[in-house]
Amino acid sequence: MFFSWRNQGKPRSLHPDNADNTVIYRVRTMLIDKSSLLLDNPTQLNYGIAVTDVDGDGAFELFVAGFGKRNLVLKWQGTGFIDIADEGLADPGRQAIGVAAGDLDGDGREEIYVLNTDTFMGRKKFGDRLFDWQNGAWTDLFALPQNQDSLNLRAGRSVAWIDRDGDGRYGCLIANYGGPIRLYELNTDGMLADVAPEAGLAMTTGGRGIVALPLVSERMDIFMANENGANFLFRNQGDGTFVNIAAIAGISDPYEHGRGVAALDANGDGRFDLVYGNWQGSHRLYIQQEPGKFRDIASTALSLPSRIRTVIAADFDNDGYEEIFFNNIGQPNRLFGWREGKWTTLDIGNALEPTGLGTGAAIGDFDGDGRLELIIAHGESGEQPLSLYHSSANSNAWLRVLPLTAQGAPARGAIVKLIANGRIQSRAIDAGSGYLCQMEPVAHFGLGTNLAIDAVEVHWLDGKTAKIPSPEPNQLLQIPYQYGNDESPNKSKSPWVRP
């Protein structure tokens, strides 16, 4: 089964304000409050959010880290989101802040790493969880006797999944605070092992946000925004090891305190750039002028200091250009868009949240109507429920692409390009964690009023590529790793079917 599709409007839409398919080309207010659709939404301290297929049915859920209360697994049920977390995943009483998912063991189903932090820095009391689906139930791998010596007992902030050699088996990278970075992989005996020292990653810092993608090499590189010290840019050397080139790349930013970070092609030149927030310091938009060389071009409005948390780059209005969302704690959120050749402040609508205590945010299209939803977590300094926002009604076209690994799991870190209307749009499948969070593993493209797509290209982490000529818009394409080898494309009415 090569790729599957979902037509616009088949499921019940989360956006009833556009039920008559009214043509709206200019979006006045970008995001509209739909929090009433969160049917299980306790007032508590929430932090990171990850989007992954928790129940194995082929649709994605929201895993929300609860601090001192239960973790939530929110599933779209056609009329709203309900919590389907069992007691193991809910893990009440722990202090979860960061979460991300990836396929550790190569079985085609993602494991879920939950980072618990009960102290600001240094050694902590509660260890992390690494949930693996085994024999019909979720099992914490750190609770197994053979893995207890590997347990991370350092306060951490972010989690990302790294496939350093492109074989489809991921390791879990932990940005610890006041302790060495850790990278957990399974060794030949099936035990968890910290391979950060041999990979050249075991540096001690105030680690905060992480993104991982082929940024400055053809393999999976790592950018880490740090606090109380310079940022890291780990270039993949192609042999399973990394070297830090942040200083020579011009992106070390040693006197600021990094938080959320996102990768995007901010100027349309085909290279990925980085946008990130500094805690109460100048925010950055680093353009990659040439491979491995960056320059900050953030405007006055974009760089304005704030109490920044998560940063997201996504095309909320499907006009073919990504917006940049800044989530703040105790201050209004911000939204920027590419308008008339520059990054401009946009009307964020209900998602302004001037009194919101934002701690994390994630995006996904959970009802399959082709428009993204934004969910925001709140906490740290006060208990607040989650909030949910939808993009305003419009009839812009779209395409969504889900590439898979050879094992059938989402190919986090892979690059997807869409060629249409004389432009190339590029997306990296999110590996987490821009700060505590992880987005859906889907490349979401807006097309505006253009319905003609020349081609879609998928670039896997081992160098394999696939080209899909002239796909129809307004569908979700599933692209298996084997695409183009021995079969012809097919369509399925399932959102995505695990091979």
JOPEKA-V846946 format. One record per residue. N is the residue number from 0. RES is the residue in one small letter. SS is DSSP state (hx for helix, st for strand, lp for the rest). PSI is psi in whole degrees, 0 to 359 (* if undefined). D_LAST is the distance of its C-alpha to the last C-alpha in whole Angstrom. Layout:
{{N,RES,SS,PSI,D_LAST} {N,RES,SS,PSI,D_LAST}}
This chain:
{{0,m,lp,115,7} {1,f,lp,310,9} {2,f,lp,151,10} {3,s,lp,167,11} {4,w,lp,161,15} {5,r,lp,117,17} {6,n,lp,150,21} {7,q,lp,133,24} {8,g,lp,1,26} {9,k,lp,308,23} {10,p,lp,168,23} {11,r,lp,128,27} {12,s,lp,145,28} {13,l,lp,356,29} {14,h,lp,70,31} {15,p,hx,347,34} {16,d,hx,352,36} {17,n,hx,32,35} {18,a,lp,337,34} {19,d,lp,10,36} {20,n,lp,36,34} {21,t,lp,136,38} {22,v,lp,116,38} {23,i,lp,112,38} {24,y,lp,331,38} {25,r,lp,122,40} {26,v,lp,115,39} {27,r,lp,309,42} {28,t,lp,125,40} {29,m,lp,316,37} {30,l,st,135,36} {31,i,st,138,37} {32,d,st,123,37} {33,k,lp,32,34} {34,s,hx,341,35} {35,s,hx,342,36} {36,l,hx,352,32} {37,l,st,90,32} {38,l,lp,334,33} {39,d,lp,100,32} {40,n,lp,72,34} {41,p,lp,149,37} {42,t,lp,111,39} {43,q,st,177,39} {44,l,lp,112,38} {45,n,st,153,35} {46,y,st,250,33} {47,g,st,157,30} {48,i,st,136,27} {49,a,st,146,23} {50,v,st,117,20} {51,t,st,167,17} {52,d,lp,94,15} {53,v,lp,317,17} {54,d,lp,2,16} {55,g,lp,21,13} {56,d,lp,3,13} {57,g,lp,353,11} {58,a,lp,156,15} {59,f,lp,143,17} {60,e,st,169,20} {61,l,st,118,23} {62,f,st,118,24} {63,v,st,124,28} {64,a,st,121,30} {65,g,st,132,33} {66,f,st,109,36} {67,g,lp,357,38} {68,k,lp,188,36} {69,r,lp,144,33} {70,n,lp,151,30} {71,l,st,145,28} {72,v,st,104,25} {73,l,st,122,25} {74,k,st,134,23} {75,w,st,125,23} {76,q,lp,16,24} {77,g,lp,327,25} {78,t,lp,356,29} {79,g,lp,179,29} {80,f,st,132,27} {81,i,st,156,28} {82,d,st,121,27} {83,i,lp,14,25} {84,a,lp,129,26} {85,d,lp,176,26} {86,e,hx,332,29} {87,g,hx,311,28} {88,l,hx,324,26} {89,a,hx,320,29} {90,d,lp,51,31} {91,p,lp,144,35} {92,g,lp,341,37} {93,r,lp,173,36} {94,q,st,76,36} {95,a,st,137,33} {96,i,st,325,33} {97,g,st,149,30} {98,v,st,144,26} {99,a,st,157,23} {100,a,st,147,19} {101,g,st,162,17} {102,d,lp,97,15} {103,l,lp,317,18} {104,d,lp,2,16} {105,g,lp,27,13} {106,d,lp,3,11} {107,g,lp,0,9} {108,r,lp,135,11} {109,e,lp,138,14} {110,e,st,162,18} {111,i,st,117,21} {112,y,st,125,24} {113,v,st,118,27} {114,l,st,119,30} {115,n,st,135,34} {116,t,lp,113,37} {117,d,lp,9,40} {118,t,lp,158,42} {119,f,lp,317,43} {120,m,lp,167,43} {121,g,lp,209,43} {122,r,st,142,42} {123,k,lp,169,41} {124,k,lp,313,41} {125,f,lp,124,37} {126,g,lp,170,34} {127,d,lp,169,31} {128,r,st,144,28} {129,l,st,98,25} {130,f,st,129,22} {131,d,st,135,19} {132,w,st,113,18} {133,q,st,127,19} {134,n,lp,42,20} {135,g,lp,15,19} {136,a,st,158,21} {137,w,st,129,22} {138,t,st,134,24} {139,d,st,112,26} {140,l,hx,330,25} {141,f,hx,341,29} {142,a,hx,347,30} {143,l,lp,141,30} {144,p,hx,320,33} {145,q,hx,346,31} {146,n,hx,358,30} {147,q,hx,332,33} {148,d,hx,343,35} {149,s,hx,358,33} {150,l,lp,133,33} {151,n,lp,112,34} {152,l,lp,27,37} {153,r,st,144,38} {154,a,lp,127,38} {155,g,st,173,35} {156,r,st,323,34} {157,s,st,159,31} {158,v,st,137,27} {159,a,st,155,25} {160,w,st,128,22} {161,i,st,123,22} {162,d,lp,93,20} {163,r,lp,343,24} {164,d,lp,3,23} {165,g,lp,22,19} {166,d,lp,4,17} {167,g,lp,358,15} {168,r,lp,123,17} {169,y,lp,152,19} {170,g,st,158,22} {171,c,st,116,24} {172,l,st,129,27} {173,i,st,122,30} {174,a,st,94,33} {175,n,st,159,36} {176,y,st,112,39} {177,g,st,18,42} {178,g,st,169,40} {179,p,st,147,38} {180,i,lp,144,34} {181,r,st,147,32} {182,l,st,107,28} {183,y,st,128,27} {184,e,st,164,24} {185,l,st,130,23} {186,n,lp,185,26} {187,t,lp,342,25} {188,d,lp,5,27} {189,g,lp,17,24} {190,m,lp,152,27} {191,l,st,132,27} {192,a,st,139,29} {193,d,st,109,31} {194,v,lp,11,30} {195,a,hx,319,32} {196,p,hx,314,35} {197,e,hx,337,34} {198,a,hx,355,32} {199,g,lp,27,35} {200,l,lp,355,34} {201,a,lp,61,36} {202,m,lp,147,39} {203,t,st,130,40} {204,t,st,180,41} {205,g,st,68,41} {206,g,st,136,37} {207,r,st,266,36} {208,g,st,152,33} {209,i,st,140,30} {210,v,st,148,28} {211,a,st,123,26} {212,l,st,168,25} {213,p,lp,87,26} {214,l,lp,312,29} {215,v,lp,3,32} {216,s,lp,184,30} {217,e,lp,359,27} {218,r,lp,190,25} {219,m,lp,110,25} {220,d,st,169,28} {221,i,st,125,29} {222,f,st,131,32} {223,m,st,119,34} {224,a,st,127,36} {225,n,st,161,39} {226,e,st,144,42} {227,n,lp,40,46} {228,g,lp,170,45} {229,a,lp,150,43} {230,n,lp,163,39} {231,f,st,140,37} {232,l,st,101,35} {233,f,st,113,33} {234,r,st,129,32} {235,n,st,123,30} {236,q,lp,3,32} {237,g,lp,357,29} {238,d,lp,19,30} {239,g,lp,2,28} {240,t,lp,164,31} {241,f,st,155,33} {242,v,st,138,36} {243,n,st,117,37} {244,i,lp,20,39} {245,a,hx,319,39} {246,a,hx,312,43} {247,i,hx,339,43} {248,a,hx,350,40} {249,g,lp,28,43} {250,i,lp,18,41} {251,s,lp,325,42} {252,d,lp,59,44} {253,p,lp,345,46} {254,y,lp,9,48} {255,e,lp,180,46} {256,h,lp,94,43} {257,g,st,151,40} {258,r,st,245,37} {259,g,st,149,34} {260,v,st,145,33} {261,a,st,152,30} {262,a,st,137,29} {263,l,st,162,30} {264,d,lp,92,31} {265,a,lp,341,35} {266,n,lp,9,37} {267,g,lp,25,34} {268,d,lp,3,35} {269,g,lp,352,31} {270,r,lp,147,32} {271,f,lp,140,31} {272,d,st,175,33} {273,l,st,133,34} {274,v,st,131,35} {275,y,st,161,36} {276,g,st,143,39} {277,n,st,134,42} {278,w,st,113,43} {279,q,lp,31,47} {280,g,lp,181,47} {281,s,lp,127,46} {282,h,lp,158,42} {283,r,st,145,41} {284,l,st,95,39} {285,y,st,113,39} {286,i,st,134,38} {287,q,st,97,37} {288,q,st,322,40} {289,e,st,163,39} {290,p,lp,119,36} {291,g,lp,11,37} {292,k,st,122,40} {293,f,st,153,40} {294,r,st,134,43} {295,d,st,123,43} {296,i,lp,19,44} {297,a,lp,133,43} {298,s,lp,171,46} {299,t,hx,317,48} {300,a,hx,318,47} {301,l,hx,324,43} {302,s,hx,352,45} {303,l,lp,125,47} {304,p,lp,148,47} {305,s,st,175,45} {306,r,lp,73,44} {307,i,st,145,40} {308,r,st,254,37} {309,t,st,144,34} {310,v,st,132,33} {311,i,st,136,30} {312,a,st,122,30} {313,a,st,153,28} {314,d,lp,90,29} {315,f,lp,327,30} {316,d,lp,5,32} {317,n,lp,33,30} {318,d,lp,359,33} {319,g,lp,3,31} {320,y,lp,132,32} {321,e,lp,146,31} {322,e,st,163,34} {323,i,st,121,34} {324,f,st,128,35} {325,f,st,119,37} {326,n,st,124,37} {327,n,st,159,40} {328,i,st,118,42} {329,g,lp,9,45} {330,q,lp,159,45} {331,p,lp,142,44} {332,n,lp,167,40} {333,r,st,153,40} {334,l,st,134,38} {335,f,st,145,39} {336,g,st,156,38} {337,w,st,108,38} {338,r,st,123,41} {339,e,lp,45,44} {340,g,lp,16,43} {341,k,st,161,43} {342,w,st,122,41} {343,t,st,144,43} {344,t,st,132,43} {345,l,lp,160,42} {346,d,lp,110,42} {347,i,lp,347,40} {348,g,st,220,41} {349,n,hx,340,40} {350,a,hx,9,38} {351,l,hx,315,41} {352,e,lp,63,42} {353,p,lp,336,45} {354,t,lp,14,46} {355,g,lp,138,42} {356,l,st,66,41} {357,g,st,132,38} {358,t,st,344,36} {359,g,st,162,33} {360,a,st,154,30} {361,a,st,162,27} {362,i,st,158,25} {363,g,st,163,22} {364,d,lp,97,22} {365,f,lp,338,21} {366,d,lp,356,22} {367,g,lp,22,21} {368,d,lp,1,24} {369,g,lp,3,24} {370,r,lp,141,26} {371,l,lp,147,26} {372,e,st,150,27} {373,l,st,125,29} {374,i,st,136,30} {375,i,st,131,33} {376,a,st,152,34} {377,h,st,154,37} {378,g,lp,217,39} {379,e,lp,293,41} {380,s,lp,3,45} {381,g,lp,149,44} {382,e,lp,130,42} {383,q,st,151,40} {384,p,lp,168,37} {385,l,lp,159,34} {386,s,st,151,35} {387,l,st,132,32} {388,y,st,147,33} {389,h,st,149,32} {390,s,st,149,32} {391,s,lp,158,35} {392,a,lp,135,35} {393,n,lp,164,34} {394,s,lp,24,33} {395,n,lp,145,31} {396,a,st,168,28} {397,w,st,166,25} {398,l,st,140,22} {399,r,st,137,19} {400,v,st,126,16} {401,l,st,97,13} {402,p,st,147,12} {403,l,st,155,9} {404,t,lp,174,10} {405,a,lp,335,9} {406,q,lp,352,8} {407,g,lp,5,6} {408,a,lp,163,9} {409,p,st,135,12} {410,a,lp,73,14} {411,r,lp,133,17} {412,g,lp,344,20} {413,a,lp,158,18} {414,i,st,135,21} {415,v,st,133,20} {416,k,st,139,23} {417,l,st,125,24} {418,i,st,117,27} {419,a,st,145,29} {420,n,lp,36,33} {421,g,lp,10,34} {422,r,st,158,32} {423,i,st,119,29} {424,q,st,139,28} {425,s,st,139,26} {426,r,st,145,24} {427,a,st,132,22} {428,i,lp,121,19} {429,d,lp,130,21} {430,a,lp,356,21} {431,g,lp,159,24} {432,s,lp,110,27} {433,g,lp,323,30} {434,y,lp,103,32} {435,l,lp,350,30} {436,c,lp,171,27} {437,q,st,130,24} {438,m,lp,174,23} {439,e,lp,149,19} {440,p,lp,48,17} {441,v,lp,137,17} {442,a,st,114,20} {443,h,st,123,22} {444,f,st,127,24} {445,g,st,150,27} {446,l,st,358,29} {447,g,st,223,32} {448,t,lp,0,34} {449,n,lp,127,32} {450,l,lp,355,29} {451,a,lp,119,29} {452,i,lp,125,26} {453,d,lp,311,27} {454,a,st,160,24} {455,v,st,135,21} {456,e,st,139,20} {457,v,st,131,18} {458,h,st,108,19} {459,w,lp,169,17} {460,l,lp,347,19} {461,d,lp,6,20} {462,g,lp,349,21} {463,k,lp,143,18} {464,t,st,158,19} {465,a,st,146,17} {466,k,st,126,20} {467,i,st,109,19} {468,p,st,137,22} {469,s,lp,52,24} {470,p,lp,151,21} {471,e,lp,147,23} {472,p,lp,176,24} {473,n,lp,49,23} {474,q,lp,163,19} {475,l,st,120,16} {476,l,st,127,14} {477,q,st,124,10} {478,i,st,100,11} {479,p,lp,158,8} {480,y,lp,329,10} {481,q,lp,4,10} {482,y,lp,130,12} {483,g,lp,356,15} {484,n,lp,308,15} {485,d,lp,6,14} {486,e,lp,167,13} {487,s,lp,157,15} {488,p,lp,143,14} {489,n,lp,168,13} {490,k,lp,149,13} {491,s,lp,150,12} {492,k,lp,358,14} {493,s,lp,147,12} {494,p,lp,312,13} {495,w,lp,142,9} {496,v,lp,122,6} {497,r,lp,125,4} {498,p,lp,*,0}}
